[in-house]
Amino acid sequence: MASSRSTDPEDYQRIATPVAAMPKDFPPGYYIAPHSHERAQLVYAIRGVMRVTTEQGTWVVPPQRALWIPPRQRHEIRMGAAPVAMRTLYVATATAAALPARCQVIEVSDLLRALILAAMDEPVEYAANSRGAAIAQLLLHELRGVPELPLHLPMPIDARLKAVCHRVLESLSDDLDIETLAGDAGMSSRSLARLFQRETGMGFQAWRQQARLAEALARLSSGRPVALVASDLGYASAAAFTAMFRRALGTTPGKYFSRDSSPSARARSR
């Protein structure tokens, strides 16, 4: 990777090439304040976990996964408890028109990972018909149709529901029932459930499970044992937590954080 490569995102927004690659490392807990870019962005970390937040909600981005952010989408990023080695692709607005119009977490296959890392070694403004141009075209091809992963925690707009969500997030180990939460918010449980579904697209219980899953991913990625994470989040046992994890993500926590959990590796193992 060229030592002169800029780590200032602004240097990548108005160049001629359709895909530009920027490497940047961050210390634990580093916070990037709300901002937006002219280009779309694929945020990927070869090490560490990130939380990316927009007005629409929060996405947890663990290793082997990446977050697609459309052009001009205002967002903030907070690094997890371990250092983060971020590798970002900035995709020109016209090129991004063929890619998703909203934020989503995607699986990073072995091929996509290799392409992202290879792009970091090419000139930022690569020549047409060069190796860099070929890598960029294959990257764009790989990004089309990549399945979305269920790592999004949508946030409601209604102030009462926001207060309920923040209360839940502050005490994920508590199993407060919806009647208590609704009463404290000055609503009936039926009204809360109906409004919650309308504003987030999820039922309240499903949302709370998603919040616990997102927090679990962040804690597991920093090396915290499964049994302690399960206890921290209010599960009766590590087995109950693992069963929830498998239902949501199709594999166990241990396999999820290994390269063997990628779809291509699972296919080869059959």
N, C-alpha and C positions, 0 to 999 in steps of 0.2 A: 504494500500500500504506500502510495507516495506520501512522504513526510510533509510536503507542502500543502496537502489537501486542507481546505478550509473546514472549520467546524461551525461556521456562522450560516444558519439556514437561509438568510437573505441572499447569500452568494449563489444560491441554487434556483432561485425563483424565475429569473428572466433570461436563462441561457437558451441556446438553440436546440439542444438535444432533448428528446422526449422524456428520457428517464435519467435522473442524476442521483448518484449515490453518495451519502455522507456518513462517515463513522464518527461516533462521539461517545465517550465514556463518562459516567456520572457516579458520584459517591452515594452511599446509602442515604435514603430519605431526601434526596435532592428534589426541589420543587420548581417546576417551570410554570410561571403564571399564565393565566388565560391569554391566548394569542390565536392567530390564524395565519395561513400561508396562501399565497396565490395559487400554488400548485396543490394537487392531491398528495397524500403522504401514506406510505406504507411503513409503519413503525414496528421494528423487529429487534429483539434483544437476544444476543447469543448467550448472555448470562444475565440473571436477575429478573425481577418482576416489576411491571409498571402498572399504575392505575391511571387511566385516561378518562377525564370527565368533560362532558358537554352539558348543555341545557337539557338534553334528552336523557341523560343518565350517565352511568359509569361502566367502563369496560376494564376487566382485569386481563392483563396480557402476560402470561407465564412463558417460560422458555418453550421453544418449538412452535410457538404461535405468534401471530402478528396482527396488528390492527390496521385496517384500511380506513383512512380519513379523507373524505371528499374535499375538493378545493374550497377554500374560504370558510371551512368549518371551524368555529371558535372552540378551543379546547385547552385544557390544562393537563399537566402530567406530573405525577408524583412517583418517585422511585421507591422500591420496597426496602426491606431491611438489609439487603446485601447490595454490593456494587452492581451497576447495570452497564453492560456493554451494548449500546444501542447502534443499530445499523439501519439507516433510514433511506428509503427511495422517495424522491420527489418526482411526480409524474405530471407532465404538462396538462393544462386544463383541457385542451382539445382531445388529447389522447385519453384522458380519464373519463371522457363522456361515454365510452364503451364499457366502463367498469362501474361497480355499485355506486348508487347515489346517496348512500347513508353509511355511517360507521358500522363496521362489523369485524369481529375477530375471526381469523381464518387459520386453518391448519397449515403449517409450513412443512411441506414434504422434503425429502432428502434433496430432490432436484431443485426445488425452489430455494432452499437454504444455500446450496452450492452456487446458484446463480446470483443470489444477493451478495454473497461473499466475493464472487468473481468480479462483480460490478465495482466493488470497492477498489480493485486493483487497476481498473481502466481509467484513462483520463476523464475528467468531468465532462469536457467537451470533446467527445470522441468523433472521429471522422466517419462519414457515411461509408458503408461497406467494410467497416473495420470490425475487429473482434468485439469491441465495446458495443457497436451498433447491433451485432448479432445477439449478444447477451441481452441487450435491452428488449429486442423483439421477442426473444424467447421468454423473458420475464413477463412481458405483457400477455403473452399467450397463456402462460401458467396461471396468471391471476384471473383470467376469465373463467367463470364457472366454478371457482374454488368454493367448497361448501362453508357456510357460516357455522360457527360454533356457539353453543348457548352460554356465553360468558358476558352477557349484557345485563345490567341491572337498571331497568328504566325507572325514571323518577317522575312522579305526578306534578302537575302544575298547581293544583289547589293547595293553599297554605295549610289547611288542616291536615291533609294527607301527607304533605311534606313533613310536618311536625311528627306525625305517626312514624313515618319512615326513618327519620333521624333518631327517634327514640328506640326503634328496633335495632338500628345499626349500632347504637351505643351500647346495647346489651343483648348481643346475639345469643348468649347462652340462656336467656330468659324466654320462657314459652308463654308470654303474655297472651291471653285469649283476645279475640277480636272484639268481644263485648266490652272488656275493660278499656281497650285502646279507643274504641269508638266513643264510649262514655266520657273519657278524659278529653276527647276532641270535640265534645258537644254534638255528637251525631248518634244516630241509631246504628247498630251493627249492619243492618240491611243497607242503609244509605252508604255507609263506608264501603261495603263490599261492592255495591253497584258502581259507585264513583271510581273506586280503585281499578276495577276491571276496565272501565271506559277510558281512564287516563293512562294506564300503563299497558293495557292489553294482557294483563295477567291477573289471576286471582291473588288475594292477599297471602294465603298460605304458600302458594307457589313462589311468590315474590320473596317471602322470608327464606324459603329454602335456597333460592338463587343467591340471596345475600350471604347466606352461610357458606354456600359453595364458593363464591368469589373470595370470601375471607379465608376459607380453607386453602385455596390455591396459593394465596399470598403467603400464608404461614408455612405450608408444606414446602414451597419453593426455597424457603430460607433454611430448610433442614430440620424443622421442628417435627418430632415423631408423630406418627398418625394417632397414636393413643392420646397424646396430649392435645392435639388439635381437636379430636373428637370430644374430649372432656371440656376444652375451652368453649366449644360451640354448643354445649348442652346435649350431646348425644349420650345415650345410656351406655354405649360400649363402642369400641373401635370397630367391631363387626357391623353394628348398625350404621355407623358413619360410612364405612366402606361400601355397604349395600346402597346407600344413597348416592355415593360418588359414582358407583358403577352404573346405576340407573341413569344418571345425568350425562355421563361422559363415556360410557361404554367400556370402561376398564378400571383397574384398581389404581389407587394413588401412586403406588410404586412404579407401575408400568407407565402411567401417564407422564412421569417426569424422565423417562428413558427414551432413547431414540427408537427402541423397539416398539413404542406405542404408536408410531406413525402409521397411517393407512397402508403405505407401501410395504413397510416391514411386516405388518400383520398379514398382508396378502401373500408375501413370500413364505410365511410360516405355515400356511395352510397345506 
